[in-house]
Amino acid sequence: MNLDTSDKPHLSREHVLGLLRQMVLIRRFEEKCAELYSAGKIRGFLHLYIGEEANAVGVMRALSPQDAIVATYREHGHALARGIPADKVMAEMFGKVEGCSRGRGGSMHIFDKETRFYGGNAIVAGGLPIAVGLALADKMQKRDNVTCCFFGEGAAAEGEFHESLNLAALWNLPVLFVCENNGYAMGTALDRSESQTDFCRHADAYGIPGELVDGMDVIAVEVATRHALKSIRAGNGPYFLENRTYRFRAHSMFDPELYRDKAEVEEWKERDPITGFHDRLIAASAIREDDMAKIEDEVAAEIEAAVAYAEAGKWEAIEELTRDVYTPAGEVAP
Amino acid sequence: MSDITYRDAVRSALQEALQRDDRVLLMGEDVGAYGGAYACSKGLLDEFGPDRVRDTPLSEAGFVGAGIGAALGGLRPIVEVMTVNFSLLALDQIVNNAATIRHMSGGQFSIPIVIRMSTGAGRQLAAQHSHSLENWYAHVPGIKVLAPATVTDARGMLWTALQDPDPVIIFEHVTLYNDTGPLPDGAGPVPIEGADVARAGGDVTLITYGGSLRKALAAAESLSAAGVECEVIDLRSLRPLDDATIMRSVTKTHSAVVVDECWRSVGFAAEISARITEQAFYELDAPVARVTAVEVPIPYPKHLETAATPQIDDIVAAVNRTIGRDG
């Protein structure tokens, strides 16, 4: 890794506890979602991020509140790490009006204007051109913001991926491309779907600096993101991170996982981003033994409250079915 | 009142939009240095610079999607796609993003983008540049679809479309660019909803839009000489559709002929016909007739291209059949 020492975050106790807490929140939130899925409370597709938490948490920690986010259909972790309240996200999973997208999107389409969270895009690579446009708008309106675009490595096989990298580089736009490479495009292994499995070389082909990151290490992700943002904010155009990571759970709730060995999953679980980080912090005496129990208690209470909020939420009236297809008369676009 | 070409009407609308609002930018393939594939943006690069008159690479999904993102980010992009055939490469962005984000976000975000593209046959451009697929877009809730047929609409619809908070697609028929029409002095923005009665008449209603309007008007003139008075409706907007104007006319004439350049099967004329059947069936003296493209990819040779698309004689014949005249 090519690191400028000034990009290293100050790893205060508060800082590392914050990272740990966010990863635990995402893990427990999604474990609860899987349970609620089996109970029939959450329906449709449910794509869990379990195992990949260090990526969303490390990247979001480095971003500023005015930066924009474009994510994929596996975006619960990104939404929570960005600070969208867990109760609003859970209500969205339930399809209730209180959800962050009024229940209209569900698990795959989390949007939040307040945190500039532009979805939740369930077309692989469909979000990349939008990120380019958001960055173009910021640049043309002379706002010092960055658009951070998450996508899986499967997106690199799509034309929109290449079109977007080309546009962002050609127009020198402030886009941070974050490729979360979990090794499988749904069930198709990397080397069975990509002729080039080193994604930074794709970026390099467009003249975009890239960096390979250990996506199981939240500090490595945060440091790499800070480094990338420094370059982008200095006006050097887009930056590309390839985060090597792994999804511990199935692709969605319908996936019997015929395409990978259990041994491989177990091997990656040895590198669990939460326990690994926790153990390192304990070894370095950066946190205390009882900190984790406290985090677990707080997170359990937050999730319990989120589920209660979602349960108590309302179903939208059928009479409202066709709302939000068009903007109501008199309302002006932002 | 002065005569102006459709191309110049589009060009002056673009120029005015760029002058009136700093948030407006024009982007697309060859809109800048080349001056536009149909020369609609000639000179605008010099006037407004490469940031606001932005040449794009050949990446329809990329730059249409970037337009959507730019609209989300507070700009008012006008994205030009050379032809509706090319727009199929951007169908994902238009249908899956532009049309859905307002809804999927529970009303948090609107997409104020205008996408312009050429459509239709008549310039011997063969089967990958000549199709009329505006019905594909008119099928999709969340977008609005316009088809300016006159210089007044070509000049006036763009600004109104830019004020609309939702995605608007403007279809410009390729045979219209060189057409000339009278533009009133000081002509400005016009409403983008509602059909026009382009010619009043009491015997048959001719319903059409875009490049077929002047053919319908010519057919009406020819029929008038034979004593048949057609009322010609220019739809102007394909989504939403102005049902009231159609039904008012059909209630008066008791017969309708729909003219459009989409293919017949599952085409735009089928939708108009169905609406008349649903809303004015008992007013009809005859079945609704359709004059459409023949079901063949548009061929290159002039005589075959002409045979494949609605012509004045086809419209006259359809009217005569509808009212039971031998013609």
HADDOCK unambig.tbl for C-alpha pairs under 7 A between the chains (distance, minus, plus):
assign (segid A and resid 101 and name CA) (segid B and resid 104 and name CA) 6.48 0.50 0.50
assign (segid A and resid 101 and name CA) (segid B and resid 105 and name CA) 4.55 0.50 0.50
assign (segid A and resid 101 and name CA) (segid B and resid 106 and name CA) 4.33 0.50 0.50
assign (segid A and resid 102 and name CA) (segid B and resid 106 and name CA) 4.87 0.50 0.50
assign (segid A and resid 104 and name CA) (segid B and resid 103 and name CA) 6.82 0.50 0.50
assign (segid A and resid 104 and name CA) (segid B and resid 104 and name CA) 5.34 0.50 0.50
assign (segid A and resid 104 and name CA) (segid B and resid 106 and name CA) 5.93 0.50 0.50
assign (segid A and resid 105 and name CA) (segid B and resid 104 and name CA) 4.69 0.50 0.50
assign (segid A and resid 105 and name CA) (segid B and resid 105 and name CA) 6.63 0.50 0.50
assign (segid A and resid 109 and name CA) (segid B and resid 104 and name CA) 6.36 0.50 0.50
assign (segid A and resid 111 and name CA) (segid B and resid 105 and name CA) 5.27 0.50 0.50
assign (segid A and resid 113 and name CA) (segid B and resid 108 and name CA) 6.24 0.50 0.50
assign (segid A and resid 126 and name CA) (segid B and resid 93 and name CA) 6.98 0.50 0.50
assign (segid A and resid 129 and name CA) (segid B and resid 62 and name CA) 5.09 0.50 0.50
assign (segid A and resid 129 and name CA) (segid B and resid 63 and name CA) 6.99 0.50 0.50
assign (segid A and resid 129 and name CA) (segid B and resid 65 and name CA) 4.64 0.50 0.50
assign (segid A and resid 129 and name CA) (segid B and resid 66 and name CA) 4.85 0.50 0.50
assign (segid A and resid 130 and name CA) (segid B and resid 65 and name CA) 5.14 0.50 0.50
assign (segid A and resid 130 and name CA) (segid B and resid 66 and name CA) 5.02 0.50 0.50
assign (segid A and resid 130 and name CA) (segid B and resid 68 and name CA) 6.09 0.50 0.50
assign (segid A and resid 130 and name CA) (segid B and resid 69 and name CA) 4.08 0.50 0.50
assign (segid A and resid 131 and name CA) (segid B and resid 69 and name CA) 6.14 0.50 0.50
assign (segid A and resid 132 and name CA) (segid B and resid 66 and name CA) 5.41 0.50 0.50
assign (segid A and resid 132 and name CA) (segid B and resid 69 and name CA) 6.78 0.50 0.50
assign (segid A and resid 133 and name CA) (segid B and resid 65 and name CA) 6.95 0.50 0.50
assign (segid A and resid 133 and name CA) (segid B and resid 66 and name CA) 3.70 0.50 0.50
assign (segid A and resid 133 and name CA) (segid B and resid 67 and name CA) 5.71 0.50 0.50
assign (segid A and resid 133 and name CA) (segid B and resid 68 and name CA) 6.56 0.50 0.50
assign (segid A and resid 133 and name CA) (segid B and resid 69 and name CA) 3.89 0.50 0.50
assign (segid A and resid 133 and name CA) (segid B and resid 70 and name CA) 4.18 0.50 0.50
assign (segid A and resid 134 and name CA) (segid B and resid 69 and name CA) 4.56 0.50 0.50
assign (segid A and resid 134 and name CA) (segid B and resid 70 and name CA) 4.90 0.50 0.50
assign (segid A and resid 134 and name CA) (segid B and resid 72 and name CA) 6.59 0.50 0.50
assign (segid A and resid 134 and name CA) (segid B and resid 73 and name CA) 5.00 0.50 0.50
assign (segid A and resid 136 and name CA) (segid B and resid 70 and name CA) 6.19 0.50 0.50
assign (segid A and resid 137 and name CA) (segid B and resid 70 and name CA) 4.89 0.50 0.50
assign (segid A and resid 137 and name CA) (segid B and resid 73 and name CA) 5.17 0.50 0.50
assign (segid A and resid 137 and name CA) (segid B and resid 74 and name CA) 6.55 0.50 0.50
assign (segid A and resid 137 and name CA) (segid B and resid 75 and name CA) 6.04 0.50 0.50
assign (segid A and resid 138 and name CA) (segid B and resid 73 and name CA) 6.75 0.50 0.50
assign (segid A and resid 160 and name CA) (segid B and resid 61 and name CA) 6.35 0.50 0.50
assign (segid A and resid 160 and name CA) (segid B and resid 62 and name CA) 5.89 0.50 0.50
assign (segid A and resid 163 and name CA) (segid B and resid 59 and name CA) 5.92 0.50 0.50
assign (segid A and resid 163 and name CA) (segid B and resid 62 and name CA) 5.23 0.50 0.50
assign (segid A and resid 164 and name CA) (segid B and resid 62 and name CA) 5.64 0.50 0.50
assign (segid A and resid 324 and name CA) (segid B and resid 102 and name CA) 5.92 0.50 0.50
assign (segid A and resid 324 and name CA) (segid B and resid 103 and name CA) 4.81 0.50 0.50
assign (segid A and resid 324 and name CA) (segid B and resid 106 and name CA) 6.44 0.50 0.50
assign (segid A and resid 324 and name CA) (segid B and resid 107 and name CA) 5.15 0.50 0.50
assign (segid A and resid 325 and name CA) (segid B and resid 102 and name CA) 6.42 0.50 0.50
assign (segid A and resid 325 and name CA) (segid B and resid 103 and name CA) 5.35 0.50 0.50
assign (segid A and resid 325 and name CA) (segid B and resid 141 and name CA) 6.62 0.50 0.50
assign (segid A and resid 325 and name CA) (segid B and resid 142 and name CA) 4.99 0.50 0.50
assign (segid A and resid 326 and name CA) (segid B and resid 142 and name CA) 5.68 0.50 0.50
assign (segid A and resid 326 and name CA) (segid B and resid 166 and name CA) 6.41 0.50 0.50
assign (segid A and resid 327 and name CA) (segid B and resid 110 and name CA) 6.81 0.50 0.50
assign (segid A and resid 327 and name CA) (segid B and resid 165 and name CA) 6.43 0.50 0.50
assign (segid A and resid 327 and name CA) (segid B and resid 166 and name CA) 6.54 0.50 0.50
assign (segid A and resid 332 and name CA) (segid B and resid 165 and name CA) 6.01 0.50 0.50
assign (segid A and resid 333 and name CA) (segid B and resid 110 and name CA) 5.60 0.50 0.50
assign (segid A and resid 333 and name CA) (segid B and resid 112 and name CA) 6.57 0.50 0.50
assign (segid A and resid 333 and name CA) (segid B and resid 165 and name CA) 4.93 0.50 0.50
assign (segid A and resid 334 and name CA) (segid B and resid 74 and name CA) 5.93 0.50 0.50
